[in-house]
Each structure stands twice: as structure tokens, then as C-alpha cells.
Amino acid sequence: MKHPDFDVVVVGGGHAGVEAADAAHRAGAHTALVTLRAADLGVMSCNPAIGGLGKGHLVREIDALGGIMGRAADASGIQYRLLNRRKGAAVQGPRTQSDRALYAEAIRSHVAASAGLTLIEGEVADLVEHGERICGVVLADGSEINAGAVVLTTGTFLRGIIHIGDRKIEGGRMGDKPAVRLAERMMGMDLPLGRLKTGTPPRIKSASINWDILEEQQADEDPTFFSFLTTEVQARQVACGITHTNTKTHEIIQQNLSRSAMYGGMIEGVGPRYCPSIEDKVVRFSDKDSHQIFLEPEGLTSDLVYPNGISTSLPEDVQHEYVYSIVGLEAAEIQQPGYAIEYDYVDPTCLTAQLELRARKGLYLAGQINGTTGYEEAAAQGLVAGLSAALQVQGRDPITFSRRESYIGVMIDDLITRGVAEPYRMFTSRAEYRLSLRADNADERLTPLALSLGLIGEARKRVFTEKMERLQQGRDLLNSMTATPKEATAVGITVNADGKRRTGMDYLAFPDLDASDLIGIAPELADLDDATARQLKIEATYATYVARQKKDAEALGRDEAKQIPRDFPYGEVIGLSNELRSKLSRVQPSTLGQAGRIDGMTPAALALILTKLRQMDRKSA
């Protein structure tokens, strides 16, 4: 079969693949998306949820750049929850439980409606290479697709092996064969490859769960959406159930650890530390008598439930035994056993900031092939890789996402400079500029870039422009209005009688005030819509901190040579993880620069150490 030539060919129809193809297409590149089955576009291979702490920021940024994930999440969201609601906006993370079928339907509909984006069913078995440049793919049937650039988003399919106890099944996920020939091709390119693993829990029939005795987790009454275009809930909201493991559960697992694929030595790949299997939890947290389990419905019309918290590679009989020991699951019917999956990945330090292989021009990698875990991390990389491939083919200047401007930039910089020792997961703690990189302002940060690149249509451009105009009008009004403490008190605002005249933005930064409280001073504020008023409140709250953070960030670059005393009290540094405290105490770096090169160190942690050093300097002065 003869295929037409394309500017960009994207391999893989998972979260990274569809985002890469969509981004390349929106950038104006003639794009093909090659996947084994068109019906599998947008499949949620693991948990039926989108977002979370750090992850939700990524989805907002994808949406701000015109990507798909945010809209698909809103089209399928059946339980919205804003995580860290009691904390500041900078560390809050939108999350939704998703209906698997509705999510996949939203993705497939979007791809089908994208005129000029060609979907090709087939298995990519090889790459077309001229010199040291990749310029197409070869399908399993021998046909070739020529392209100016190729984006590989193979997920867990490269030599994927499913482990259930001592059973091994070749597969990229349950029911799908692995990409062996393509993996062999990658090995032949002398790339730095490694093995990682991830896992999933058993799926349980909802009708077999005793819901009546379980705690419920309801959806938020005031949902926080993912897309800046979404204005209302699109699917019926449901509750999740909450249960816990217990001492009996742990005893069953302890007695069968040798039969676990991970603990029995059948798996060589490293698993995600922040999403451990139930075996890992029982071993690593042996002092705990129980672990929480969220029973998450997989959809409005599905009878399956995803028990979040008990991923496993134990044999099926042991899975049944420990599931039965859990309250509410005594009669549970397991539809599909949990399993671990082991797969090849490429060390991301061999990539550029555009996710292109340095050793093979024209070949871009995105998603779990780069050592990450999670739908959101994959989708964000896919957007960057697809966009970068399109820009290169078109002869346009490349785009580098800075860690000062986006969580996308934080993730890519972490990957290409530090590499991975385990599947990489995004957290707000990884971003040293998180006070300004909030989920609420992702469009303000990134949509102008998307507009400059031609990634956004007129409808979204209009919505964004109108929002920015409303915000600027509100800022101008608040900055122009001033009031003394006496004048503020006269309209019911409690403030210290220090005689200082403050602007409306100054007053809005007070914890207990919002725009409606200032109407007595500036009646025009009554015309502000709720969304604009909320956004201005967040801006005012963080204004001083953002300015200070920017100053600290600039100073950090000048402080690489700053000395760290040998008796530095790492245990007193609030916000420093126990893991980093242990490593720093063991290595005892002599300078801030040396501390920065310790494996696992983050710029955010360095900033905390620098702050402590300055406090010590002031005390000794």
C-alpha cells in the first residue's frame, strides 16, 4: 500500500500521541497519527481520572495552549474535586473522576473532526533513516510513510511484559500485544535504554460491593473545570466509596510476598515511588495498620470499579484473598486481575528541550518512553513534541518552555537535565516558581504564546481576549482607587489605623476581604463578574509573594558558590523532604552549587536551603 507523504507522523494513539498529533496539526503541519486500533484512541489504561496536585496544573497548561485533554476531562467528569482546597491557590490541584467511555468518545470525536489530520491503523515496526535523520516509518505490512519528522509515543508497549505473580504475558497493556520490532530497532540505534514498571489494581464489579457500609466521597458542589472554555458540568456527578486495608489484609500480603512478581525477583524495572503497589506499602510502611482505598466508578454506565490504592503484581488467588479481607469487599467479584507491566524507556537526558533525540534529528519522543508516569505528563510532552516537530519541518524557530513560565517547562527541564531513576511524576513541589505558576492563571501565561504560533482558533481567541480585558479593567479600577484606614473603616473595612493610604489591590490582599467589600469605596466594582473578582483576589493575595519569589530566584543564580557549614541543620528546614534531608546529611555538600548536583535535588529545595542560610547569616551578624 502506498501512503502519502506527511510533514509529521505521530506513532501511538494514547494521551501523548493524540496531543502530539493535534498540536502538530494545529501548527499547520500535514500530520498523520498511526495507531494499532482507531477504537483505542483516548483509552485510559489505568485509573479513570484526570488531574491532581501538579498534574492538574499540566492539564490547565495543555488547555491554555489549545490542547485536547482539558476539554475531554470536562466532557467526561463525573466527580470534580479541588485538592488542597484549604491551602493557597498555588498548590491547589483540580481533579476529576472520569467516565472512561465518555473520555475516549471525546478524544475520538475531536480527532475525527480535525480536517487534515489523517488517522492510519497499523503497527509501526521500523523507522526510515537517511544518514542520521529519521524521515518516516515502516509499518508491519512493509509499507512506508515518509515524513519530515516522527514523534514516538509508545507508552508501555516497548517490549512490554505483564506480570501477575509468576505469570508473564507479553503485552503493552492487558489484551494488547507489545511493540517488539520497534523496540529492537531502538536498541539497534545505540540509545541509552532502561526498564521501568508500573501497575494497576484488580477491577471489581460494582454490584458485588457492599456500598451501604462504606464512607462516601461526594463531588464538589462548586466544580473547578479543566478547560478555560468550560462553563458547566456536562455529566452526572457521582460519589466514590472509601474503605481501608487492615491487619488481616497485610498479613495475607506479607505471607505471599515471595509470590509477588516484584518481590519474587521476576521484575527488573523500577516502579513509581509515589504510586506504590500494595506490596510496597505493606513493606515500606510496616508500622501502619491500614491504607486508604478509594472505590472509583469507571463510568455512568459501567459496572466496574477501580479500587485506587491496591495496585499489585500478586497472583490472582492472593488478590482474591486480600480483596475479600477488606471491609465492603467481602463478596467482591474481580472482573480483571491487577498486574504490573514492565517496559523499555529511553533515558531522557539524550533529548533536547524540544524532546528531539540529539543523536537522531527528526525523531521526537513523548510520554512513558521518556520515563514518566501519568496521563497528564504524557499529554504535556506530546503537545511539546508535536509542536516542536511541526515547527522544525516548517523551518520556524523552536520553542523552549521555561521552568519560570510553566509546569511543562519544569517537567521537561527535570527530565533532560536530571534523567529518571524511577517513573517521573509531577508535583507542585518540583516548581520553584509555583507561586506564579498557578492553575488559575495558566491561560494568562501561555495562551499568548499559543496565539503567536497560530495554535488557537477565533472562538478561543475571543474568549481569552474578552477575559483579559475584564481583568485589566478590574486591575485599573482597583489600582486607581485609594483609601486611608479612616475611609476604609467608614465603609465597614477593619484595618490598622496606621494612616497609610492603600490601593484597592492592597486592600484586596487582606485575607478576609474580596471585591464586594470594596464597593463602598469604588461603587464601579459592583459591575465585576464573579470569575473576574475571584481572579483579581488571587492576584492580589500573591502579588507580594510573587515579587519576592522573583527576587529570590534572581539571587539564587548568584549564590551557587555560597558556603554551607558542615553542621547545617537540615532537619530544621521546613518543606524539605525526608529523603533530601537524608541525602544532604550524608553527602554534606560544601556549597549551594554542590547541593544542587545531588540526585533528586530540586530548585525549590535549594531555595529553602538558601533561605535558611540567610536566616543563619542574619543571626550571626
PAKOL-499368 format. One line per field, with one value per residue (C-alpha): residue number from 1; residue in three letters; x, y, z. Coordinates in steps of 0.5 Angstrom, whole numbers, always signed. Last residue first. Layout:
% residues N
seq c(NUM;...)
type c(ALA;...)
c1 c(X;...)
c2 c(Y;...)
c3 c(Z;...)
This chain:
% residues 621
seq c(621;620;619;618;617;616;615;614;613;612;611;610;609;608;607;606;605;604;603;602;601;600;599;598;597;596;595;594;593;592;591;590;589;588;587;586;585;584;583;582;581;580;579;578;577;576;575;574;573;572;571;570;569;568;567;566;565;564;563;562;561;560;559;558;557;556;555;554;553;552;551;550;549;548;547;546;545;544;543;542;541;540;539;538;537;536;535;534;533;532;531;530;529;528;527;526;525;524;523;522;521;520;519;518;517;516;515;514;513;512;511;510;509;508;507;506;505;504;503;502;501;500;499;498;497;496;495;494;493;492;491;490;489;488;487;486;485;484;483;482;481;480;479;478;477;476;475;474;473;472;471;470;469;468;467;466;465;464;463;462;461;460;459;458;457;456;455;454;453;452;451;450;449;448;447;446;445;444;443;442;441;440;439;438;437;436;435;434;433;432;431;430;429;428;427;426;425;424;423;422;421;420;419;418;417;416;415;414;413;412;411;410;409;408;407;406;405;404;403;402;401;400;399;398;397;396;395;394;393;392;391;390;389;388;387;386;385;384;383;382;381;380;379;378;377;376;375;374;373;372;371;370;369;368;367;366;365;364;363;362;361;360;359;358;357;356;355;354;353;352;351;350;349;348;347;346;345;344;343;342;341;340;339;338;337;336;335;334;333;332;331;330;329;328;327;326;325;324;323;322;321;320;319;318;317;316;315;314;313;312;311;310;309;308;307;306;305;304;303;302;301;300;299;298;297;296;295;294;293;292;291;290;289;288;287;286;285;284;283;282;281;280;279;278;277;276;275;274;273;272;271;270;269;268;267;266;265;264;263;262;261;260;259;258;257;256;255;254;253;252;251;250;249;248;247;246;245;244;243;242;241;240;239;238;237;236;235;234;233;232;231;230;229;228;227;226;225;224;223;222;221;220;219;218;217;216;215;214;213;212;211;210;209;208;207;206;205;204;203;202;201;200;199;198;197;196;195;194;193;192;191;190;189;188;187;186;185;184;183;182;181;180;179;178;177;176;175;174;173;172;171;170;169;168;167;166;165;164;163;162;161;160;159;158;157;156;155;154;153;152;151;150;149;148;147;146;145;144;143;142;141;140;139;138;137;136;135;134;133;132;131;130;129;128;127;126;125;124;123;122;121;120;119;118;117;116;115;114;113;112;111;110;109;108;107;106;105;104;103;102;101;100;99;98;97;96;95;94;93;92;91;90;89;88;87;86;85;84;83;82;81;80;79;78;77;76;75;74;73;72;71;70;69;68;67;66;65;64;63;62;61;60;59;58;57;56;55;54;53;52;51;50;49;48;47;46;45;44;43;42;41;40;39;38;37;36;35;34;33;32;31;30;29;28;27;26;25;24;23;22;21;20;19;18;17;16;15;14;13;12;11;10;9;8;7;6;5;4;3;2;1)
type c(ALA;SER;LYS;ARG;ASP;MET;GLN;ARG;LEU;LYS;THR;LEU;ILE;LEU;ALA;LEU;ALA;ALA;PRO;THR;MET;GLY;ASP;ILE;ARG;GLY;ALA;GLN;GLY;LEU;THR;SER;PRO;GLN;VAL;ARG;SER;LEU;LYS;SER;ARG;LEU;GLU;ASN;SER;LEU;GLY;ILE;VAL;GLU;GLY;TYR;PRO;PHE;ASP;ARG;PRO;ILE;GLN;LYS;ALA;GLU;ASP;ARG;GLY;LEU;ALA;GLU;ALA;ASP;LYS;LYS;GLN;ARG;ALA;VAL;TYR;THR;ALA;TYR;THR;ALA;GLU;ILE;LYS;LEU;GLN;ARG;ALA;THR;ALA;ASP;ASP;LEU;ASP;ALA;LEU;GLU;PRO;ALA;ILE;GLY;ILE;LEU;ASP;SER;ALA;ASP;LEU;ASP;PRO;PHE;ALA;LEU;TYR;ASP;MET;GLY;THR;ARG;ARG;LYS;GLY;ASP;ALA;ASN;VAL;THR;ILE;GLY;VAL;ALA;THR;ALA;GLU;LYS;PRO;THR;ALA;THR;MET;SER;ASN;LEU;LEU;ASP;ARG;GLY;GLN;GLN;LEU;ARG;GLU;MET;LYS;GLU;THR;PHE;VAL;ARG;LYS;ARG;ALA;GLU;GLY;ILE;LEU;GLY;LEU;SER;LEU;ALA;LEU;PRO;THR;LEU;ARG;GLU;ASP;ALA;ASN;ASP;ALA;ARG;LEU;SER;LEU;ARG;TYR;GLU;ALA;ARG;SER;THR;PHE;MET;ARG;TYR;PRO;GLU;ALA;VAL;GLY;ARG;THR;ILE;LEU;ASP;ASP;ILE;MET;VAL;GLY;ILE;TYR;SER;GLU;ARG;ARG;SER;PHE;THR;ILE;PRO;ASP;ARG;GLY;GLN;VAL;GLN;LEU;ALA;ALA;SER;LEU;GLY;ALA;VAL;LEU;GLY;GLN;ALA;ALA;ALA;GLU;GLU;TYR;GLY;THR;THR;GLY;ASN;ILE;GLN;GLY;ALA;LEU;TYR;LEU;GLY;LYS;ARG;ALA;ARG;LEU;GLU;LEU;GLN;ALA;THR;LEU;CYS;THR;PRO;ASP;VAL;TYR;ASP;TYR;GLU;ILE;ALA;TYR;GLY;PRO;GLN;GLN;ILE;GLU;ALA;ALA;GLU;LEU;GLY;VAL;ILE;SER;TYR;VAL;TYR;GLU;HIS;GLN;VAL;ASP;GLU;PRO;LEU;SER;THR;SER;ILE;GLY;ASN;PRO;TYR;VAL;LEU;ASP;SER;THR;LEU;GLY;GLU;PRO;GLU;LEU;PHE;ILE;GLN;HIS;SER;ASP;LYS;ASP;SER;PHE;ARG;VAL;VAL;LYS;ASP;GLU;ILE;SER;PRO;CYS;TYR;ARG;PRO;GLY;VAL;GLY;GLU;ILE;MET;GLY;GLY;TYR;MET;ALA;SER;ARG;SER;LEU;ASN;GLN;GLN;ILE;ILE;GLU;HIS;THR;LYS;THR;ASN;THR;HIS;THR;ILE;GLY;CYS;ALA;VAL;GLN;ARG;ALA;GLN;VAL;GLU;THR;THR;LEU;PHE;SER;PHE;PHE;THR;PRO;ASP;GLU;ASP;ALA;GLN;GLN;GLU;GLU;LEU;ILE;ASP;TRP;ASN;ILE;SER;ALA;SER;LYS;ILE;ARG;PRO;PRO;THR;GLY;THR;LYS;LEU;ARG;GLY;LEU;PRO;LEU;ASP;MET;GLY;MET;MET;ARG;GLU;ALA;LEU;ARG;VAL;ALA;PRO;LYS;ASP;GLY;MET;ARG;GLY;GLY;GLU;ILE;LYS;ARG;ASP;GLY;ILE;HIS;ILE;ILE;GLY;ARG;LEU;PHE;THR;GLY;THR;THR;LEU;VAL;VAL;ALA;GLY;ALA;ASN;ILE;GLU;SER;GLY;ASP;ALA;LEU;VAL;VAL;GLY;CYS;ILE;ARG;GLU;GLY;HIS;GLU;VAL;LEU;ASP;ALA;VAL;GLU;GLY;GLU;ILE;LEU;THR;LEU;GLY;ALA;SER;ALA;ALA;VAL;HIS;SER;ARG;ILE;ALA;GLU;ALA;TYR;LEU;ALA;ARG;ASP;SER;GLN;THR;ARG;PRO;GLY;GLN;VAL;ALA;ALA;GLY;LYS;ARG;ARG;ASN;LEU;LEU;ARG;TYR;GLN;ILE;GLY;SER;ALA;ASP;ALA;ALA;ARG;GLY;MET;ILE;GLY;GLY;LEU;ALA;ASP;ILE;GLU;ARG;VAL;LEU;HIS;GLY;LYS;GLY;LEU;GLY;GLY;ILE;ALA;PRO;ASN;CYS;SER;MET;VAL;GLY;LEU;ASP;ALA;ALA;ARG;LEU;THR;VAL;LEU;ALA;THR;HIS;ALA;GLY;ALA;ARG;HIS;ALA;ALA;ASP;ALA;ALA;GLU;VAL;GLY;ALA;HIS;GLY;GLY;GLY;VAL;VAL;VAL;VAL;ASP;PHE;ASP;PRO;HIS;LYS;MET)
c1 c(+51;+51;+43;+43;+47;+43;+37;+41;+43;+36;+33;+39;+36;+29;+31;+35;+29;+25;+31;+30;+35;+34;+41;+46;+48;+44;+48;+55;+52;+50;+57;+60;+56;+55;+54;+50;+46;+44;+42;+38;+35;+33;+29;+26;+23;+25;+19;+21;+29;+30;+33;+38;+41;+48;+54;+58;+57;+54;+58;+55;+58;+52;+49;+49;+44;+40;+39;+35;+30;+30;+28;+22;+20;+19;+15;+11;+10;+8;+3;+0;-6;-8;-7;-12;-17;-16;-18;-24;-27;-26;-30;-35;-37;-35;-40;-41;-33;-36;-38;-31;-30;-37;-36;-29;-33;-35;-28;-26;-23;-22;-15;-12;-9;-16;-14;-7;-11;-16;-10;-8;-7;-3;-5;-3;-10;-10;-16;-23;-27;-34;-35;-32;-27;-24;-24;-21;-15;-14;-17;-15;-18;-14;-10;-17;-20;-14;-14;-21;-21;-15;-18;-24;-20;-16;-23;-25;-19;-19;-26;-25;-18;-22;-27;-22;-18;-11;-5;-3;+4;+3;-4;-1;+5;-1;-5;+1;+2;-5;-8;-5;-7;-12;-7;-2;+5;+7;+7;+10;+16;+21;+17;+18;+14;+8;+8;+9;+11;+17;+18;+24;+31;+30;+34;+37;+38;+33;+28;+28;+28;+22;+18;+19;+18;+11;+10;+10;+14;+20;+21;+22;+19;+23;+20;+24;+24;+20;+23;+16;+19;+22;+16;+12;+17;+17;+9;+8;+14;+11;+4;+6;+10;+4;+0;+5;+5;-2;-4;+1;+8;+15;+21;+22;+18;+13;+11;+14;+20;+22;+26;+28;+35;+38;+43;+40;+34;+28;+24;+24;+29;+34;+34;+39;+38;+31;+34;+30;+24;+23;+17;+15;+7;+5;-2;-9;-14;-20;-27;-26;-33;-33;-36;-32;-31;-34;-29;-23;-21;-24;-19;-13;-16;-18;-11;-8;-11;-10;-2;+1;+3;-1;-4;-8;-9;-15;-20;-23;-30;-33;-41;-40;-46;-44;-37;-31;-33;-28;-27;-22;-17;-14;-8;-9;-4;+2;+8;+10;+10;+16;+13;+6;+6;+11;+6;+0;+4;+7;+4;+9;+15;+14;+17;+24;+25;+28;+21;+21;+25;+20;+19;+16;+13;+9;+10;+15;+11;+6;+6;+6;+0;-4;-2;-3;-10;-11;-8;-13;-14;-19;-25;-28;-33;-34;-40;-43;-44;-48;-44;-43;-42;-42;-38;-32;-28;-22;-22;-20;-26;-27;-33;-38;-41;-35;-36;-38;-34;-38;-36;-38;-43;-48;-43;-43;-39;-41;-46;-40;-36;-28;-22;-16;-11;-6;+2;+8;+15;+21;+27;+33;+35;+41;+41;+45;+40;+40;+36;+31;+30;+29;+24;+20;+20;+18;+12;+8;+1;-6;-11;-8;-3;+3;+3;+7;+4;+9;+5;+10;+5;+1;+7;+5;+11;+12;+18;+16;+9;+9;+7;+10;+9;+14;+14;+17;+19;+20;+15;+15;+10;+13;+9;+12;+6;+9;+9;+16;+16;+19;+25;+29;+36;+43;+44;+37;+33;+26;+24;+21;+16;+10;+3;-3;-9;-8;-11;-10;-11;-13;-20;-20;-27;-25;-19;-24;-29;-24;-22;-29;-31;-25;-27;-34;-33;-28;-32;-28;-26;-24;-18;-16;-10;-9;-2;-1;-9;-7;-9;-16;-18;-12;-15;-21;-25;-30;-34;-37;-32;-33;-34;-29;-24;-24;-24;-18;-14;-15;-10;-11;-4;-8;-11;-5;-3;-9;-8;-1;-3;-8;-2;+2;-3;-9;-11;-15;-18;-20;-14;-10;-11;-15;-16;-16;-16;-17;-22;-17;-13;-6;-4;-1;-3;-1;+0;+1;+3;+0;+1;-6;-4;+3;-1;-7;-2;+2;-4;-7;+0;+2;-5;-5;-6;+2;+6;+6;+8;+10;+10;+7;+8;+2;+2;+3;+0)
c2 c(+79;+71;+72;+75;+70;+64;+67;+67;+60;+58;+62;+59;+52;+53;+56;+49;+45;+49;+48;+41;+36;+28;+27;+32;+37;+43;+41;+42;+49;+51;+50;+45;+39;+34;+28;+24;+30;+32;+25;+24;+31;+30;+24;+27;+32;+40;+44;+47;+47;+45;+38;+41;+44;+46;+43;+42;+50;+51;+56;+60;+59;+58;+64;+69;+65;+64;+72;+72;+67;+71;+77;+73;+70;+77;+79;+73;+74;+81;+80;+73;+75;+81;+76;+71;+77;+79;+72;+71;+78;+77;+70;+73;+79;+86;+91;+92;+95;+101;+103;+104;+106;+103;+97;+95;+89;+86;+86;+81;+82;+77;+75;+82;+82;+86;+92;+93;+92;+97;+102;+104;+110;+109;+113;+107;+106;+98;+96;+93;+95;+97;+103;+108;+104;+104;+112;+112;+107;+111;+110;+109;+107;+108;+101;+97;+101;+99;+92;+91;+94;+89;+83;+85;+86;+79;+76;+79;+77;+70;+68;+72;+68;+61;+63;+65;+59;+58;+55;+60;+61;+68;+66;+60;+64;+69;+63;+61;+65;+69;+62;+58;+63;+59;+53;+57;+58;+65;+62;+56;+59;+53;+48;+41;+42;+43;+35;+32;+25;+21;+14;+12;+13;+19;+24;+30;+35;+33;+30;+36;+41;+38;+37;+45;+47;+44;+47;+53;+60;+60;+53;+55;+52;+52;+54;+53;+58;+56;+52;+49;+42;+44;+48;+42;+37;+42;+43;+35;+34;+40;+37;+30;+32;+35;+29;+24;+28;+29;+21;+19;+16;+19;+15;+18;+13;+14;+20;+24;+22;+26;+24;+29;+29;+23;+23;+29;+26;+31;+33;+40;+42;+37;+29;+25;+26;+23;+16;+12;+7;+0;-4;-7;-8;-10;-13;-13;-18;-17;-18;-19;-20;-17;-21;-19;-12;-8;-8;-11;-18;-21;-16;-20;-27;-25;-22;-28;-33;-28;-28;-22;-16;-11;-4;-3;+4;+6;+1;+2;+0;-4;-4;+1;+6;+12;+11;+7;+8;+10;+6;+10;+6;+8;+4;+0;-2;+3;+1;-3;+3;+0;-7;-6;+0;-4;-10;-5;-2;+4;+11;+16;+11;+9;+2;+1;-5;-12;-16;-23;-22;-25;-18;-15;-21;-22;-30;-29;-23;-28;-28;-21;-20;-24;-21;-14;-16;-18;-12;-8;-5;+1;+4;+10;+10;+15;+19;+21;+27;+27;+29;+36;+41;+48;+54;+50;+54;+55;+48;+44;+46;+47;+45;+48;+43;+39;+31;+27;+22;+16;+12;+5;+0;+1;+0;-7;-8;-14;-10;-5;-11;-10;-9;-11;-6;-3;-3;+1;-2;+1;-2;+2;+5;+9;+9;+5;+6;-2;-2;+3;-2;-8;-4;-3;-10;-12;-7;-11;-14;-11;-15;-12;-7;-7;-14;-20;-24;-27;-31;-32;-27;-23;-20;-16;-15;-9;-10;-3;-2;+2;+8;+8;+16;+17;+23;+23;+29;+31;+25;+19;+13;+6;+0;-7;-10;-8;-1;+3;+10;+17;+21;+20;+24;+21;+19;+17;+13;+11;+8;+1;-4;+1;-3;+0;+4;+11;+17;+23;+30;+35;+36;+35;+33;+26;+27;+31;+26;+20;+24;+26;+19;+16;+21;+19;+11;+12;+16;+21;+22;+29;+33;+41;+42;+47;+49;+56;+57;+57;+52;+49;+47;+42;+38;+41;+35;+34;+27;+25;+29;+26;+32;+36;+31;+32;+39;+39;+34;+37;+42;+50;+52;+54;+47;+44;+49;+47;+40;+41;+45;+39;+34;+38;+36;+32;+32;+27;+20;+13;+10;+5;+5;+11;+10;+16;+13;+5;+5;+7;+1;+0;+7;+12;+19;+23;+30;+36;+41;+48;+49;+46;+39;+39;+40;+35;+30;+31;+31;+25;+21;+23;+21;+15;+14;+12;+14;+21;+23;+30;+33;+28;+24;+20;+12;+7;+0)
c3 c(+124;+127;+127;+120;+117;+120;+117;+110;+111;+112;+106;+102;+104;+102;+95;+94;+96;+90;+85;+86;+89;+87;+86;+89;+84;+87;+94;+90;+88;+95;+97;+102;+101;+107;+103;+108;+112;+105;+103;+109;+109;+101;+103;+109;+104;+106;+107;+114;+114;+121;+120;+115;+121;+118;+122;+116;+114;+107;+103;+98;+91;+87;+90;+84;+81;+87;+87;+81;+84;+91;+87;+83;+90;+93;+87;+87;+95;+94;+89;+92;+95;+90;+84;+88;+89;+82;+80;+84;+82;+75;+76;+80;+75;+76;+76;+83;+83;+80;+87;+89;+96;+99;+93;+97;+101;+94;+92;+97;+104;+110;+108;+106;+99;+97;+101;+97;+90;+92;+93;+100;+104;+111;+117;+121;+124;+123;+118;+119;+113;+115;+110;+115;+117;+110;+110;+117;+114;+108;+102;+94;+88;+82;+83;+84;+78;+73;+76;+74;+67;+66;+68;+64;+58;+59;+60;+53;+50;+52;+50;+43;+42;+44;+38;+33;+33;+37;+35;+31;+34;+37;+39;+43;+46;+48;+51;+56;+62;+62;+60;+66;+71;+75;+75;+79;+76;+80;+87;+84;+82;+85;+81;+84;+90;+86;+84;+77;+77;+74;+73;+77;+77;+72;+68;+71;+66;+60;+65;+70;+65;+61;+68;+70;+63;+63;+70;+66;+66;+70;+68;+61;+55;+49;+43;+36;+31;+24;+18;+17;+19;+25;+28;+26;+30;+36;+36;+36;+42;+46;+46;+47;+53;+56;+54;+58;+64;+64;+63;+68;+69;+66;+64;+57;+53;+58;+54;+49;+44;+38;+32;+26;+28;+31;+36;+40;+40;+40;+46;+45;+51;+47;+49;+51;+58;+57;+58;+54;+56;+56;+59;+65;+67;+74;+74;+78;+76;+72;+73;+81;+84;+91;+97;+103;+99;+104;+109;+106;+107;+101;+97;+100;+99;+91;+90;+93;+88;+82;+84;+86;+82;+85;+85;+92;+93;+88;+87;+80;+80;+74;+73;+67;+65;+69;+69;+72;+79;+84;+90;+94;+99;+105;+108;+115;+120;+119;+122;+116;+112;+107;+107;+107;+102;+97;+97;+96;+90;+90;+87;+89;+89;+81;+80;+78;+73;+74;+75;+77;+83;+88;+91;+84;+81;+88;+90;+95;+98;+100;+107;+108;+103;+107;+114;+111;+109;+116;+119;+115;+108;+108;+105;+102;+96;+91;+89;+83;+78;+72;+66;+63;+69;+66;+64;+60;+56;+61;+61;+67;+71;+78;+81;+86;+90;+90;+89;+94;+98;+101;+107;+107;+110;+105;+99;+100;+93;+89;+84;+83;+80;+82;+77;+80;+81;+76;+76;+73;+71;+69;+64;+61;+55;+53;+45;+41;+35;+35;+41;+38;+33;+37;+41;+34;+33;+40;+40;+45;+44;+47;+52;+58;+57;+52;+52;+53;+59;+65;+70;+77;+80;+75;+71;+64;+59;+55;+50;+48;+49;+56;+52;+45;+44;+38;+34;+27;+23;+16;+14;+9;+11;+9;+7;+10;+13;+20;+18;+16;+19;+16;+16;+22;+21;+22;+15;+12;+17;+16;+22;+24;+26;+26;+27;+23;+23;+20;+22;+18;+21;+15;+18;+26;+27;+27;+32;+37;+36;+38;+44;+47;+46;+50;+56;+55;+55;+61;+65;+69;+76;+76;+79;+80;+84;+89;+91;+88;+90;+97;+102;+105;+98;+97;+92;+88;+87;+81;+80;+74;+69;+62;+58;+63;+62;+54;+54;+59;+55;+48;+47;+46;+49;+55;+55;+56;+61;+65;+64;+67;+73;+75;+75;+80;+85;+82;+74;+71;+73;+71;+73;+69;+61;+60;+52;+49;+42;+42;+37;+32;+33;+32;+32;+27;+27;+21;+20;+15;+19;+21;+28;+29;+26;+30;+37;+35;+33;+39;+44;+41;+42;+49;+51;+47;+40;+38;+33;+30;+23;+22;+15;+11;+5;+2;+3;-2;+0)
